[in-house]
């Protein structure tokens, strides 16, 4: 009889290249949310994006003030939730939707002119880039997030098994 190695029942299936892409994207999206929130809290103010949306009548002044005050805290909560790995597939979907919402806001603020330089306000006051750069970045971050599922929880940074049902 041949000796077979013992089966490790704790180990899950191997990660496929698509799983690794989804997980890298997931954690990068969460890290960007946390980083952007910290910069916004350090340098509060209305960026070009919110200013353009207000000038076009898409946001009233109260909504702009609300977003300046509360968006960084929403980003921190969502980023921490994502890093925790609790209900990973739900947090991934929420992050993906938020990144697509940011993309729609950039497209609206630029009027569809993708080469128009705009400061999205993501990292406080920074250099303006063409809207196309933000659209591509946000879309590339958002789409893989919708592929995240329960099977990805086992590879999350913080595996809180009792809480991640």
C-alpha positions as CSV (number, residue, x, y, z in Angstrom):
1,X,0.0,0.0,0.0
2,X,1.2,3.5,-0.8
3,X,1.2,6.1,1.8
4,X,-1.0,9.0,0.9
5,X,-0.4,12.3,2.5
6,X,-3.1,13.3,5.0
7,X,-5.8,15.5,3.6
8,X,-6.0,19.0,5.2
9,X,-9.7,19.6,5.6
10,X,-9.1,23.2,6.7
11,X,-7.4,24.3,3.5
12,X,-9.8,25.6,0.9
13,X,-9.4,25.3,-2.9
14,X,-6.5,26.8,-4.7
15,X,-7.0,30.4,-5.9
16,X,-7.3,30.7,-9.7
17,X,-5.8,33.6,-11.5
18,X,-9.2,35.2,-11.8
19,X,-9.7,34.8,-8.0
20,X,-6.3,36.5,-7.4
21,X,-7.3,39.4,-9.8
22,X,-10.6,39.9,-8.0
23,X,-9.0,39.8,-4.6
24,X,-6.2,42.2,-5.5
25,X,-8.7,44.6,-7.1
26,X,-10.9,44.3,-4.0
27,X,-8.2,45.2,-1.6
28,X,-6.8,47.9,-3.9
29,X,-10.3,49.5,-4.1
30,X,-10.6,49.4,-0.3
31,X,-7.2,50.9,0.2
32,X,-8.0,53.7,-2.3
33,X,-11.2,54.5,-0.4
34,X,-9.3,54.7,2.9
35,X,-6.5,56.7,1.5
36,X,-8.9,59.1,-0.3
37,X,-10.9,59.6,2.9
38,X,-7.8,60.5,4.9
39,X,-6.7,63.0,2.4
40,X,-10.2,64.5,2.3
41,X,-10.3,64.8,6.0
42,X,-6.8,66.4,6.1
43,X,-7.7,68.9,3.4
44,X,-11.5,69.5,3.5
45,X,-12.9,71.5,0.7
46,X,-15.0,71.5,-2.4
47,X,-13.0,70.0,-5.3
48,X,-13.5,70.7,-9.0
49,X,-15.8,67.7,-9.4
50,X,-18.4,68.9,-6.8
51,X,-18.0,72.5,-7.9
52,X,-18.7,71.5,-11.6
53,X,-21.7,69.4,-10.5
54,X,-23.0,72.3,-8.5
55,X,-22.5,74.8,-11.4
56,X,-24.4,72.5,-13.7
57,X,-27.3,72.4,-11.3
58,X,-26.9,68.7,-10.6
59,X,-26.2,69.3,-6.9
60,X,-27.6,72.0,-4.7
61,X,-25.3,73.8,-2.2
62,X,-26.7,71.7,0.7
63,X,-25.9,68.5,-1.0
64,X,-22.3,69.7,-1.8
65,X,-21.8,70.6,1.9
66,X,-23.3,67.2,2.9
67,X,-20.9,65.4,0.6
68,X,-17.9,67.3,1.7
69,X,-18.6,66.6,5.4
70,X,-19.8,63.0,5.2
71,X,-18.3,61.3,2.1
72,X,-14.9,60.8,3.7
73,X,-16.6,59.0,6.7
74,X,-18.6,56.8,4.3
75,X,-15.4,55.9,2.5
76,X,-13.7,55.0,5.8
77,X,-16.6,52.8,6.9
78,X,-16.8,51.1,3.6
79,X,-13.0,50.6,3.4
80,X,-12.8,49.2,6.9
81,X,-15.8,46.9,6.2
82,X,-14.1,45.7,3.0
83,X,-10.8,45.0,4.7
84,X,-12.6,43.1,7.5
85,X,-13.8,40.5,5.0
86,X,-17.2,40.4,6.6
87,X,-19.8,39.7,3.9
88,X,-17.1,40.3,1.3
89,X,-19.4,39.8,-1.7
90,X,-21.8,42.5,-0.4
91,X,-19.0,45.0,0.4
92,X,-17.5,44.3,-3.0
93,X,-20.8,45.1,-4.7
94,X,-21.3,48.3,-2.7
95,X,-17.7,49.4,-3.5
96,X,-18.2,48.6,-7.2
97,X,-21.4,50.6,-7.3
98,X,-19.7,53.5,-5.5
99,X,-16.8,53.5,-8.0
100,X,-19.3,53.5,-10.9
101,X,-21.2,56.4,-9.3
102,X,-18.0,58.3,-9.0
103,X,-17.4,57.5,-12.7
104,X,-20.9,58.8,-13.6
105,X,-20.2,62.0,-11.6
106,X,-16.9,62.6,-13.5
107,X,-18.6,62.0,-16.9
108,X,-21.4,64.4,-15.9
109,X,-19.0,67.1,-14.6
110,X,-16.9,66.9,-17.7
111,X,-19.9,67.0,-20.0
112,X,-18.7,63.9,-21.7
113,X,-15.4,65.6,-22.8
114,X,-13.0,62.9,-21.8
115,X,-9.9,64.9,-22.4
116,X,-11.1,67.8,-20.2
117,X,-8.7,68.0,-17.2
118,X,-10.6,67.8,-13.9
119,X,-9.6,67.3,-10.3
120,X,-11.9,64.6,-9.0
121,X,-11.1,65.5,-5.4
122,X,-10.3,61.9,-4.6
123,X,-7.1,62.8,-2.7
124,X,-7.9,66.3,-1.6
125,X,-6.6,69.1,-3.8
126,X,-4.3,67.6,-6.3
127,X,-3.3,67.8,-9.9
128,X,-6.0,67.7,-12.6
129,X,-6.0,64.8,-15.0
130,X,-8.1,64.2,-18.1
131,X,-11.5,62.8,-17.2
132,X,-10.6,59.7,-19.3
133,X,-8.0,58.7,-16.7
134,X,-10.5,58.7,-13.9
135,X,-13.1,56.9,-16.0
136,X,-10.7,54.1,-16.9
137,X,-9.4,53.8,-13.4
138,X,-12.8,53.7,-11.7
139,X,-14.2,51.3,-14.3
140,X,-11.2,49.0,-14.0
141,X,-11.6,49.0,-10.2
142,X,-15.4,48.5,-10.3
143,X,-15.9,45.7,-12.8
144,X,-13.9,42.9,-11.0
145,X,-15.6,43.8,-7.8
146,X,-18.9,42.4,-9.1
147,X,-17.2,39.0,-9.6
148,X,-16.4,38.7,-5.8
149,X,-18.4,35.9,-4.1
150,X,-18.5,34.0,-0.9
151,X,-15.7,31.7,-2.0
152,X,-13.4,34.7,-1.9
153,X,-13.9,35.2,1.8
154,X,-11.3,32.6,2.7
155,X,-8.6,34.7,1.0
156,X,-9.5,38.0,2.6
157,X,-6.9,39.9,4.6
158,X,-8.8,39.5,7.9
159,X,-10.7,36.2,8.0
160,X,-13.3,36.6,10.7
161,X,-15.0,33.3,10.0
162,X,-17.5,33.5,12.9
163,X,-18.8,36.8,11.6
164,X,-18.7,36.3,7.8
165,X,-21.7,34.0,7.2
